[in-house]
């Protein structure tokens, strides 16, 4: 994908999808796919305008939005959807532009938009003062087609990032995955731990979960780990290891089934399929080890391996 920055210009005219696309969920994909298809029909480039997610404050709050996807993972999804170019500045770079300034300086001059696609709740301009009605008004004024997609309902449920975040926080990861349209995951570096699992016949990898990332409910998950293009099933504990009192910061610790090898320093994608049980403390290491064995059996049953 071509990166379009503040001082650069799209090589071609574009059909541009507009939105934060913080989860690239089913509703976001509806908007992006429409832009990609229409660009193909017109023989021009498809584009996405978004913001770097961790620079945007959550609605009505001072804190940053909890990221469902890192910006690098967002880009990966955009590329898989066939997007040709992306404009993804930090929110602060454009926050003081009026709606019309954003339209003329970013959408017309930088992105060379011939058509725009957005969701019905899209807002823009200083203080998010403008909505899709304003976008349509500016579109008519400057001769740019505007297409608005209504909120998507999937299996009787409205698809929204807010709802997906709540499902992830509360352990309903299967529901989150249905609304996302893909399996929620984290791509994180493998770090050195205390390596106690190796002495229990349950060697694990440790991946620290960074601040700003949406935090899955602490507990045990049926998971998959991508290693060199192949998926391996695993038992993942998200939390702080209360029995060992080893960590204050949360991490994902995964016992990868039927795998052996050195993965330290690698960046691996972890995919969470099913919440098994909440994290808990145990009176002894023996109790913990027995519970890990039970968790492993449940995960093997879940995957049928």
N, C-alpha and C positions, 0 to 999 in steps of 0.2 A: 504494500500500500504506500502511496505517496503521502508524506507528512506535509501538511500545509500550515505554516506558521504565520505569525502576525505580519511579517514583512515579505511573505511570499504569496504567490498567486497560483491557483489551480491551472494545470497545463491545458485542460479542456473545460468546456461548459459542464455543469453538473446537475444531477437531480440529487437533492440533499435531504437526508433524514435528520431531523432535529430532536434532541432530547438528551437527558443525562445518561440514559441507558445503563444505570448502575448495576443491573442484574442481567441485562440482555435476555430477559425472560420472554415468554411467548408473546406478550403484548408488544414488547420492544421489537421482536423479530417480525411481527406483522408490519410495523412501520418501515423497518430497514429493508425487508424483502420487497415491499412495494416500490421503494426508491430504486433498488437494484434492478427490478424488472422493467420499470419505466425508463430508466437510463439505457438499458439494453435496447428497448424499442426505439428510442430516439437516437441511438448510436453515439451517446456521450458517456461521461464518467458518472459513476455513483459515488456519493460522498456521505460522510457522517460528520455532523457538527455536534460536539459534546464538550463537557468540561472534565478535567482531571478530577475524579470522584473525591479524593481526599482533600480537595481545596474548597469544597462546597459545604456550607453550613446547613444542618438539617432544618427543615421548616419549623419555625417557631422556637428554635433552640440556638444556643451559642456554639454548641459542640459540632464537630464534623460528623458527616454522615458515616455510619458504620458501613464499610465496604462489603458487598456481597462478592464482588470481583475486584481484584487489583487492576490497575490500569493496563498492565501488560496482558492480563487475561481477557480484559475487555477487547483489546486489540486483536487477540487471537480469535475471539468469536466473530468480530467484524470481518476479519480476513476469510474465515470459513464461510461466511454468508455472502462473500463475493464483492465486498466493498472495495472500491478502487483507491479512495483517498480519505484521509481523516484530518479534521481540524479539532484539536483538543487542548486549548489553552488552560491555564489556571484561571479560576473564577475571578480572582482579583484583577486580572488584566482587562476584563471587559465589564466589570460590575457597574461602572459609572456611565456607561453608554446608554443613551435613551433608546427606546424601541426603534425609532426610525434610524438612528445612527447605527445601531446593530444591523439593521436590515441593509442599509446602503454600504457600510464599510466592510462588514464581514460577509454577508450573504451575496451581495452583488459584486463588490470589488475583489474580495479575496477568493471566494468560492465560485464565482461566476455562475450563480444558480440560474437555471432556466425553470426549474420546478422545485417545490418544497413538499415534504411529507412529514407530518407530526401527529402526535396523539392529541386527543381533545382537551387534555389538561395542560398542554404546553404553555409556558409563560416565559417572557423575555423582557429585556430592558431594565433600567435601573429600578431596584426595589421590586422586580418581577411585576411591573405595573401593567404590562401588555399581555393579552391572551390571544387565542386563535382568531377571534374577531378582528383584532388589530392586525394580525399577520395577514389575514385575507384582505383587509383594507390596503395595506402596503403592497400586497401582491398585485391588486388591481391598479394601484397608482403607478407601479414600476413595471407592469407587464410580466409578472412572474406567476406561474400557476401554483396554487396552494391546494394540497389534498390533506384532509383531516381524517384520521382513523379513530373510530369510537373505541371506548374501553372494551377490552376483550374479556369474555366469560369463557371459562374452561371447566367442563364437567360441573356446571352449575355454580361456579365460584368465580368472582371477579379476580382477574390477575393483577396483582399490584406488588411493588417492591416492599411496601410496608407489611403486607400480609406474609410475604415470603420471609422477611426478617423475623417476624414473630414466630413463624413455624420453626425456623432454624434455632432460635433462642430457646424454644420450649421442647425441643427434641422430636418434633414432628417432621423429620427430615424427608420422609417419603412424600408428604404433602408438599413440602417446599420443592422437591424435585419435579413433581407433576406440574406445578405452576411455572417453574423455570423452563421446562422442556428439555432439560439435561440434568445430569447428576451434579449436585453441589460439590465443589472441591476446593482445595487449597494447594497451590504450588509453592513449596517451602524447602529451604535448605535442611539437609540432614546434619544434625549436630551430635557431638560426643555427649553421652550421658554417663551414668555410673556403671553401666554395663552389667548390672546385677542379673538381668534377665538371662544372660548367657549361662549363668550358673544354675538356672532353674529349667533349662531346656526351652526357654521362650525368649530367644534373642530378639531385640526390638530396635527400631529406629526412632529417634526423637526429632521432632520438628517444632520449633518455637512458633507460636501464633502471634503475629505482630500486633501492636496497638493500632486501632483504627479498623481492623478486620472484624466483621460480624463474628461473634463468639458462639459456636454451637453449644448447646446444653452440655454441661459436664457429664460425662458418662462414657459408656462403651458402645461402639458402633461396629456393624458389619461394613467393611470398607474394601476398596480396591486401591492398589498402588501401581502407577505406570512406571515401568523400568525398561529402558531401551526399546520402546515401542510395544512392549508386552504388558498385559495386566495380570497382577497377582492378587489373590484374595488375602484379606488380613483382618485382624482384630485390633481396633484402634480405641485407645482410651484418651479422651479429651479432658484435661483438667490439670490438677496440681499434685497428683500422687499423695493423697493424705496419709496413707499408711507409712510410706517412706519419709514423709515430711522433707522431700527433696527439692521442691520447687515452690516459689511464690508466684512466678509468672506462668500462665497456662501454656501447655504444649500438647501436641498430638503424639502419642507414643503408640507405635504400630508393630505388632507381631505379624510378620508376613508369612503366610502359610506356604510350605513347600519351597522355600527359597533360602539360599545361603550365598553370601558374598559381601564384600565391603562396599558400603554405600555412603560412607562419611564424605561430606563435602559436596555431595550431589544435590541438585535441585529436582525434587520429585513431586509429581502431582498425586495428591491423596483425594479419593472420591468416597463420600459417605452415602451409603445406601440405606441403612436401617439402624435406628436407635435400639439397642439391646437392653440396657439398664442404666440407672443413674450411677455416677461415681460414688464410691463409699470407702470408708476406712475399715481396716481389719485389725484384730487384736494381735495378729502375728503374721510373719512372712509365710508360714505354712498355710494359713487360711487364705491369704492373697493368692498364693500359687494354686491352690485348689480351685479358687474362683476363676482364675485365668483359664484353667483347664476346662471348666464348665462353659465359660464364654466361648472358647475355641470350638467346642462341640456344637454350640448353638449356631455359630457362624458357619461351620461346615455344613450343618443341616440347612441353613438359609440358602447357601449357594449350591447345595447338592454335590459337595466334593468331599 
